[in-house]
Structures are given as C-alpha cells and as structure tokens.
C-alpha cells in the first residue's frame, strides 16, 4: 500500500485495530475505538470521576477502569511503581484491550531551564537514559540493548499542543505567570531525579526538556505493536535538590493542568486529521527492505536462499510476514507459494537474515520471489522495497 493511500486510509486502519481479532472474547472485542490513558496517581484521581458507565477489568494482577469521557471509550490505568512493572502492565493492556491510541499523562521534572512548574511539555520523542537503571542495565550503554528514542504520533502531538490553547490555563496561573506549552523530547530514567548535577547531565546527554519515569517504557511497547501514543507532562519541580518538596507542593496543580489537556484532547479525537507530512512520515513510519544475500545447494538438491531483512526506518517495525513464491514464467502464471515466515518486530536499522529452503525438483519454475508484508498490514514510508527476486 503506497504512502499516499495509507495517509488517506489511516483513520480506518486505526479503528480496525481497536476492534481486535475476529472471534475474540472478553475485553478484546470493542464496538468502538478505545483510548488507553496511562497516568500517575494524582491524574487518576481527577480522571476517574469523569467516567460514565464505569466498570472494572481484571488483566492478570492489574485492575483497570473503563467507561466513557465525552462519549469516547476510555480505559484508565495507573502507572506501576517500577520499570519492569510498567512494561508488564503496558503489554497486558495492549494485548487484552487493543486500544486505538495511548495517552500518557503525569507530572515531570524540568530539565530545560526555560520550563517551570505548571508548564506543559508534550513529547515529540520519548528517550531512554541510562541513569537510574540498576544491575546489568546500568553497566552498558542503553542504546546497545534497545532503541534509545521513540517518536510520538505526529497527529496526536499536533492536536495536544494545539488544543492546549483552548484550555483555560490562566486559571492555573501562579504569581501572575500563565503556564506555557512546548513540544520536545522527554527523558525516561529509573528514579525520581532530585540532583542538579544529575539533572544537568541528563539534559546534556539526552537533550530533553523534561524527565519522568515511564514514558519511553510505554512508548517502546506501543511501537512494537504499531499503536500510536502521545506523552503529556505537566511540570511539578525543577529536578534539583528541593525536588521532593517542590513536587509535593505542585503535584495537585500539575495533575489539574495535565488532565485538563487530556480531557480536551479526548473530546476531539474522532475528528482529528491524521495525514502526515513527508518529514513526519520519515520520522514516524518503519520501512521494511529486502535484499537477496547468498544461495547454496544442499546434498538432497534443495536450494537454500539467504534473504536479508532490514527495518530502514527510524521507528520500530511491528512483526510481519514474508511470503516466498515460485514463479513459472514472466506472466507469473502457475505460481506456487512455498511458505510464509513470521518475523519478530525489528528495531530501527536492525537486520535479520532469513534462510529460505526451496524444495528439490521444481521443474518449470524460473524465479523465486520474497514479499514482505504481503497483506499490507503495516504502513511504511517506502512500499517499493518490500520485494526481492532471484532467478533459479
């Protein structure tokens, strides 16, 4: 499916994603799109009373609350207390409920000196930082283990930042200063930052405007499944030595501002334009590229064809299929599908080698062709490099 066609049809694709697999039971079957809102405790306390038709769902050890806000189906989930717990909970939510999009909301510490308590920072990207990760994770660069940065859905970022202007932030003014809004990177670390030295180090290394403990963890799980996400943070402290006390003073204000932005966004989700500019598409979409590598003949006459798969995009590519077909002639008559291979999600610039076995005694067939994503399930920036062929 070409990029232009995908842009026009993306709204339909997201709605289909929310419906879940045919024949599924329980919370997977959703009659209308569902938005998952993952939030901290203060934000949960403000969002929960806004729900109508509220009911609880049990997903393993995790209890979630679903209902409607402004007619939109919403699932509320409070963050866990540790990185591993946040990751496990996010995976369970996405697998059980299949949300159309994920909104992350909560308080954050300021890294950018221009950002102050009460200000809103919307993540253009969520960035892992090594500081605060214990054990083996702290002993090696984070980027060697997993992608360092994840891109938020551009249309959600645009909508959240534009809609902030419609929220009466003046009511939250302190000392005559109106809260401001900015879009930029938000760093994720493994602990509450309350050190000027650590704060400045994270700012210098990650180039982020704010810091929190969950965003990149949730973003990574969403990226692996192709689910759009956005992170909305209201600043509660300066991430300095007084951060603990400043957070306690401002967490209520931060929750009010963050939830006001989320509520405004939820009212407008169905009408959001989701077209991407070329630059946004390059930054946000994966790109599966195929290339034939080596071929050898086995003792029993089978042909072994090596195929290199690569995600040439800048974001995670969800898992996909590769279909291998034998073609009889130039008109592609008498084709025979050899096999379909399931490929696990590929991180940006990651390559994977696939060894294809072509059965012996295939007289009459002239070409073997491999096609990635044969059912057009994944939106990519470049759809023209999904095929590779080799003459037999």
DRENSELUM-488887 format. One line per field, with one value per residue (C-alpha): residue in one letter; x, y, z; residue number from 0. Coordinates in steps of 0.1 Angstrom, whole numbers. Example, Ala and Ser with C-alpha at 12.3 -4.5 7.8 and 13.67 -1.06 7.14 Angstrom:
aa	c(A S)
px	c(123 137)
py	c(-45 -11)
pz	c(78 71)
i	c(0 1)
//
This chain:
aa	c(X X X X X X X X X X X X X X X X X X X X X X X X X X X X X X X X X X X X X X X X X X X X X X X X X X X X X X X X X X X X X X X X X X X X X X X X X X X X X X X X X X X X X X X X X X X X X X X X X X X X X X X X X X X X X X X X X X X X X X X X X X X X X X X X X X X X X X X X X X X X X X X X X X X X X X X X X X X X X X X X X X X X X X X X X X X X X X X X X X X X X X X X X X X X X X X X X X X X X X X X X X X X X X X X X X X X X X X X X X X X X X X X X X X X X X X X X X X X X X X X X X X X X X X X X X X X X X X X X X X X X X X X X X X X X X X X X X X X X X X X X X X X X X X X X X X X X X X X X X X X X X X X X X X X X X X X X X X X X X X X X X X X X X X X X X X X X X X X X X X X X X X X X X X X X X X X X X X X X X X X X X X X X X X X X X X X X X X X X X X X X X X X X X X X X X X X)
px	c(0 15 22 -4 -31 -21 -25 -60 -70 -52 -82 -100 -69 -67 -104 -99 -70 -93 -118 -94 -92 -124 -139 -120 -139 -138 -124 -107 -140 -146 -176 -159 -123 -109 -83 -60 -49 -19 -15 1 -20 -30 -41 -61 -78 -91 -99 -118 -148 -152 -160 -196 -207 -176 -166 -135 -115 -90 -59 -37 -28 -38 -71 -82 -113 -132 -160 -168 -155 -173 -187 -152 -145 -116 -95 -78 -47 -24 14 32 60 89 101 95 60 52 64 44 13 15 19 -11 -32 -23 -28 -61 -78 -63 -66 -66 -41 -24 -22 5 -2 15 39 76 107 121 154 151 158 130 104 88 63 28 41 31 56 43 68 79 100 105 141 157 185 209 208 189 187 201 221 233 213 235 267 262 250 212 213 231 202 172 164 172 143 107 86 52 23 26 -12 -16 13 -1 -36 -24 -2 -29 -57 -37 -46 -83 -77 -81 -46 -50 -70 -38 -16 8 22 7 25 4 16 33 33 62 69 102 120 111 137 128 150 148 143 130 156 165 200 212 242 222 196 222 239 206 198 233 232 196 188 154 131 116 122 99 100 76 73 99 89 53 63 86 58 34 60 65 27 22 -1 0 9 15 30 17 36 29 60 59 95 130 146 170 178 145 125 108 93 85 68 46 36 28 16 -20 -16 3 -24 -51 -33 -23 -58 -74 -53 -62 -99 -98 -80 -104 -133 -117 -100 -126 -123 -85 -69 -43 -24 14 38 67 90 67 63 101 103 73 69 90 104 109 137 145 177 188 220 236 225 238 227 222 231 195 191 173 183 190 185 196 175 184 156 161 140 154 130 136 110 102 86 59 61 52 50 73 58 80 66 79 70 67 71 72 34 35 12 12 27 33 36 65 59 51 76 67 92 95 94 125 140 154 183 181 189 178 189 162 172 147 146 134 122 141 126 108 109 93 97 121 121 117 102 100 75 74 40 21 -13 -4 -9 20 21 56 74 86 65 86 115 94 102 133 136 163 163 166)
py	c(0 33 62 84 58 50 86 87 54 56 65 34 13 26 19 -17 -21 -12 -39 -67 -102 -118 -143 -129 -128 -106 -71 -76 -71 -33 -19 15 27 27 51 39 67 56 81 88 87 124 124 91 108 136 115 87 108 120 85 75 38 29 -7 -25 -50 -75 -82 -106 -87 -54 -37 -12 11 16 39 70 105 129 99 84 49 53 28 43 27 40 36 8 15 0 0 -38 -34 -6 -27 -58 -38 -20 -53 -67 -37 -36 -74 -76 -43 -34 4 26 50 55 88 91 118 128 151 156 174 203 198 228 260 278 253 259 242 243 244 216 196 173 147 147 118 97 89 62 74 50 69 51 17 -9 -40 -51 -24 3 -14 -10 18 17 20 -13 -31 -14 17 49 71 66 90 100 100 134 140 134 157 184 180 180 211 230 221 234 268 260 250 280 278 312 297 278 309 313 347 362 338 318 282 277 248 233 203 185 153 139 116 84 74 48 70 104 130 154 164 194 175 145 168 188 155 141 174 175 138 134 170 166 193 172 140 113 75 58 74 56 22 26 41 11 -14 7 10 -28 -32 -2 16 55 72 107 118 148 161 190 202 197 205 215 181 197 191 206 185 163 192 211 181 177 214 213 177 188 217 195 169 196 210 176 162 194 189 152 159 185 161 132 154 159 126 113 145 146 149 122 130 131 154 137 147 133 101 96 102 81 52 20 8 -29 -35 -69 -80 -114 -125 -159 -191 -227 -261 -289 -326 -335 -310 -283 -247 -226 -189 -164 -132 -101 -82 -47 -20 10 34 54 36 1 -21 -44 -81 -90 -119 -128 -148 -168 -177 -197 -182 -202 -176 -139 -137 -151 -180 -212 -196 -218 -204 -221 -208 -178 -168 -148 -121 -107 -69 -51 -21 8 -1 -37 -65 -101 -130 -154 -188 -200 -236 -242 -278 -300 -310 -278 -281 -253 -227 -199 -174 -173 -141 -130 -104 -87 -77 -94 -84 -47 -47 -23 13 21 52 33 4 -2 -21 -50 -75 -94 -120 -144 -165 -202)
pz	c(0 -10 14 -2 0 36 47 33 50 83 103 91 99 135 140 127 151 180 171 179 163 149 173 203 237 267 266 232 213 212 193 190 193 228 241 269 293 314 343 377 409 411 374 380 409 387 356 373 384 348 336 329 326 345 351 363 342 356 335 355 387 371 377 351 348 316 307 286 287 263 245 239 252 277 297 328 342 370 365 383 408 388 352 349 363 339 309 320 327 293 274 292 284 247 243 262 252 218 222 191 208 242 261 288 314 346 364 353 364 344 325 303 323 304 317 351 374 358 322 298 278 251 239 203 213 244 252 274 296 314 347 375 359 383 377 343 326 343 332 294 272 269 232 228 244 227 207 226 212 201 181 193 168 150 147 185 192 170 184 221 216 196 220 250 237 242 278 302 316 331 359 370 369 398 408 377 353 328 322 288 264 244 223 227 239 273 290 309 339 366 396 408 399 427 420 400 388 376 361 341 330 316 299 282 271 261 250 267 281 310 328 342 349 325 290 270 286 275 241 233 239 218 190 189 182 159 184 183 215 230 263 281 311 334 353 390 400 389 394 418 455 465 440 466 485 453 438 469 467 429 422 426 402 377 378 372 342 326 330 316 284 282 286 259 236 242 231 198 190 165 143 143 108 107 74 77 60 42 70 97 77 75 113 123 99 96 63 55 30 14 -4 -16 0 -7 -22 -18 -29 -3 -8 -14 -42 -23 -29 2 -4 21 24 44 61 74 90 73 91 123 144 155 128 142 135 99 74 45 17 -7 -41 -71 -104 -136 -162 -170 -168 -132 -142 -122 -91 -60 -25 -8 27 49 75 107 115 150 155 141 158 136 114 126 101 102 80 68 52 27 16 -20 -25 -50 -84 -91 -129 -149 -122 -132 -103 -66 -51 -15 -5 30 44 16 32 35 73 80 69 57 44 13 0 -31 -14 0 -28 -37 -65 -77 -109 -104)
i	c(0 1 2 3 4 5 6 7 8 9 10 11 12 13 14 15 16 17 18 19 20 21 22 23 24 25 26 27 28 29 30 31 32 33 34 35 36 37 38 39 40 41 42 43 44 45 46 47 48 49 50 51 52 53 54 55 56 57 58 59 60 61 62 63 64 65 66 67 68 69 70 71 72 73 74 75 76 77 78 79 80 81 82 83 84 85 86 87 88 89 90 91 92 93 94 95 96 97 98 99 100 101 102 103 104 105 106 107 108 109 110 111 112 113 114 115 116 117 118 119 120 121 122 123 124 125 126 127 128 129 130 131 132 133 134 135 136 137 138 139 140 141 142 143 144 145 146 147 148 149 150 151 152 153 154 155 156 157 158 159 160 161 162 163 164 165 166 167 168 169 170 171 172 173 174 175 176 177 178 179 180 181 182 183 184 185 186 187 188 189 190 191 192 193 194 195 196 197 198 199 200 201 202 203 204 205 206 207 208 209 210 211 212 213 214 215 216 217 218 219 220 221 222 223 224 225 226 227 228 229 230 231 232 233 234 235 236 237 238 239 240 241 242 243 244 245 246 247 248 249 250 251 252 253 254 255 256 257 258 259 260 261 262 263 264 265 266 267 268 269 270 271 272 273 274 275 276 277 278 279 280 281 282 283 284 285 286 287 288 289 290 291 292 293 294 295 296 297 298 299 300 301 302 303 304 305 306 307 308 309 310 311 312 313 314 315 316 317 318 319 320 321 322 323 324 325 326 327 328 329 330 331 332 333 334 335 336 337 338 339 340 341 342 343 344 345 346 347 348 349 350 351 352 353 354 355 356 357 358 359 360 361 362 363 364 365 366 367 368 369 370 371 372 373 374 375 376 377 378 379 380 381 382 383 384 385 386 387 388 389 390 391)
//
